[in-house]
């Protein structure tokens, strides 16, 4: 009985092992893009402040 349960769960586990890296890579890329966007906004605000000081 327990062997049947194990064999029925095994394909789901292999699917999770294949999907986990893909999900992690997508999450990492989205997080990286968000951080880069925040950095660009900060740099843009610094640039506008420096432009105002020069004028």
Phi and psi in degrees as GROMACS dihedral restraints (atoms count N, CA, C in turn):
[ dihedral_restraints ]
;  ai    aj    ak    al  type     phi  dphi    fc
    3     4     5     6     1   -69.3    20    10
    4     5     6     7     1   -27.7    20    10
    6     7     8     9     1   -65.9    20    10
    7     8     9    10     1   -36.4    20    10
    9    10    11    12     1   -65.1    20    10
   10    11    12    13     1   -39.5    20    10
   12    13    14    15     1   -66.1    20    10
   13    14    15    16     1   -42.5    20    10
   15    16    17    18     1   -62.2    20    10
   16    17    18    19     1   -43.9    20    10
   18    19    20    21     1   -69.0    20    10
   19    20    21    22     1   -26.4    20    10
   21    22    23    24     1   -79.8    20    10
   22    23    24    25     1   -26.8    20    10
   24    25    26    27     1   -84.4    20    10
   25    26    27    28     1   -28.0    20    10
   27    28    29    30     1   -54.8    20    10
   28    29    30    31     1   -44.6    20    10
   30    31    32    33     1   -63.5    20    10
   31    32    33    34     1   -33.2    20    10
   33    34    35    36     1   -67.4    20    10
   34    35    36    37     1   -38.8    20    10
   36    37    38    39     1   -65.7    20    10
   37    38    39    40     1   -41.6    20    10
   39    40    41    42     1   -65.5    20    10
   40    41    42    43     1   -36.6    20    10
   42    43    44    45     1   -63.6    20    10
   43    44    45    46     1   -40.7    20    10
   45    46    47    48     1   -64.3    20    10
   46    47    48    49     1   -38.1    20    10
   48    49    50    51     1   -66.3    20    10
   49    50    51    52     1   -29.8    20    10
   51    52    53    54     1   -80.4    20    10
   52    53    54    55     1   -33.9    20    10
   54    55    56    57     1   -82.4    20    10
   55    56    57    58     1   -29.1    20    10
   57    58    59    60     1   -58.0    20    10
   58    59    60    61     1   -48.5    20    10
   60    61    62    63     1   -63.5    20    10
   61    62    63    64     1   -36.6    20    10
   63    64    65    66     1   -65.2    20    10
   64    65    66    67     1   -44.5    20    10
   66    67    68    69     1   -63.8    20    10
   67    68    69    70     1   -41.5    20    10
   69    70    71    72     1   -63.9    20    10
   70    71    72    73     1   -41.4    20    10
   72    73    74    75     1   -64.4    20    10
   73    74    75    76     1   -43.4    20    10
   75    76    77    78     1   -63.4    20    10
   76    77    78    79     1   -43.4    20    10
   78    79    80    81     1   -61.7    20    10
   79    80    81    82     1   -43.9    20    10
   81    82    83    84     1   -62.5    20    10
   82    83    84    85     1   -43.2    20    10
   84    85    86    87     1   -64.6    20    10
   85    86    87    88     1   -41.9    20    10
   87    88    89    90     1   -64.2    20    10
   88    89    90    91     1   -41.5    20    10
   90    91    92    93     1   -64.4    20    10
   91    92    93    94     1   -42.5    20    10
   93    94    95    96     1   -62.8    20    10
   94    95    96    97     1   -43.8    20    10
   96    97    98    99     1   -64.4    20    10
   97    98    99   100     1   -37.7    20    10
   99   100   101   102     1   -64.6    20    10
  100   101   102   103     1   -43.1    20    10
  102   103   104   105     1   -64.7    20    10
  103   104   105   106     1   -41.5    20    10
  105   106   107   108     1   -64.7    20    10
  106   107   108   109     1   -37.7    20    10
  108   109   110   111     1   -64.4    20    10
  109   110   111   112     1   -42.6    20    10
  111   112   113   114     1   -63.3    20    10
  112   113   114   115     1   -41.1    20    10
  114   115   116   117     1   -62.8    20    10
  115   116   117   118     1   -41.4    20    10
  117   118   119   120     1   -63.9    20    10
  118   119   120   121     1   -39.0    20    10
  120   121   122   123     1   -65.0    20    10
  121   122   123   124     1   -40.8    20    10
  123   124   125   126     1   -64.4    20    10
  124   125   126   127     1   -45.2    20    10
  126   127   128   129     1   -64.4    20    10
  127   128   129   130     1   -36.2    20    10
  129   130   131   132     1   -64.9    20    10
  130   131   132   133     1   -41.3    20    10
  132   133   134   135     1   -67.6    20    10
  133   134   135   136     1   -38.1    20    10
  135   136   137   138     1   -63.8    20    10
  136   137   138   139     1   -41.3    20    10
  138   139   140   141     1   -63.5    20    10
  139   140   141   142     1   -42.8    20    10
  141   142   143   144     1   -67.1    20    10
  142   143   144   145     1   -35.6    20    10
  144   145   146   147     1   -66.5    20    10
  145   146   147   148     1   -39.6    20    10
  147   148   149   150     1   -67.2    20    10
  148   149   150   151     1   -37.1    20    10
  150   151   152   153     1   -63.1    20    10
  151   152   153   154     1   -39.4    20    10
  153   154   155   156     1   -67.3    20    10
  154   155   156   157     1   -35.8    20    10
  156   157   158   159     1   -69.1    20    10
  157   158   159   160     1   -35.7    20    10
  159   160   161   162     1   -69.8    20    10
  160   161   162   163     1   -31.3    20    10
